Amino acid sequence: MSNSPVQKWFDELKRIWLEKDVAALQSILADNFEYYEDPYLPPFTTWQEVEAAWQEVKSQDIETLDIKVLIDGATEGSGMYHFIFKNQTGTEYESKGAYYLKLNEESKATIFRQWWTKKE
């Protein structure tokens, strides 16, 4: 396993997601960032927007979460994720997607993009 900043960032994202530690997201985002939750919408640029979007993880019954780093550069990287969860009504969802990440000198994200799809 690599100890690169990109790998560490994705490892922390996975931990945050699994532990539903939404507040910790703020520690991996730069002061000025673009966070693309959806490629068709403008990016989130405030912590409050990201925090609101992440509230849904609190109700997810996570069965599987895997994040694999594909490109592990010094300040840029990409990854793929696979995620299976049940919502509050017990409906199971499976989601797969890709990430792009750009880090600053403090290893905090200045740009985070994701593309995903899900099946029920």
Secondary structure in CASP SS format (residue, H / E / C, confidence):
PFRMAT SS
TARGET T0000
AUTHOR 0000-0000-0000
METHOD secondary structure of the structure
MODEL  1
M C 1.00
S C 1.00
N C 1.00
S C 1.00
P H 1.00
V H 1.00
Q H 1.00
K H 1.00
W H 1.00
F H 1.00
D H 1.00
E H 1.00
L H 1.00
K H 1.00
R H 1.00
I H 1.00
W H 1.00
L H 1.00
E H 1.00
K C 1.00
D C 1.00
V H 1.00
A H 1.00
A H 1.00
L H 1.00
Q H 1.00
S H 1.00
I H 1.00
L E 1.00
A E 1.00
D E 1.00
N E 1.00
F E 1.00
E E 1.00
Y E 1.00
Y E 1.00
E C 1.00
D C 1.00
P C 1.00
Y C 1.00
L C 1.00
P C 1.00
P C 1.00
F E 1.00
T C 1.00
T C 1.00
W H 1.00
Q H 1.00
E H 1.00
V H 1.00
E H 1.00
A H 1.00
A H 1.00
W H 1.00
Q H 1.00
E H 1.00
V H 1.00
K H 1.00
S H 1.00
Q C 1.00
D E 1.00
I E 1.00
E E 1.00
T E 1.00
L E 1.00
D E 1.00
I E 1.00
K E 1.00
V E 1.00
L E 1.00
I E 1.00
D E 1.00
G C 1.00
A C 1.00
T C 1.00
E E 1.00
G E 1.00
S E 1.00
G E 1.00
M E 1.00
Y E 1.00
H E 1.00
F E 1.00
I E 1.00
F E 1.00
K E 1.00
N C 1.00
Q C 1.00
T C 1.00
G C 1.00
T C 1.00
E E 1.00
Y E 1.00
E E 1.00
S E 1.00
K E 1.00
G E 1.00
A E 1.00
Y E 1.00
Y E 1.00
L E 1.00
K E 1.00
L E 1.00
N C 1.00
E C 1.00
E C 1.00
S C 1.00
K C 1.00
A E 1.00
T E 1.00
I E 1.00
F E 1.00
R E 1.00
Q E 1.00
W E 1.00
W E 1.00
T E 1.00
K E 1.00
K E 1.00
E C 1.00
END
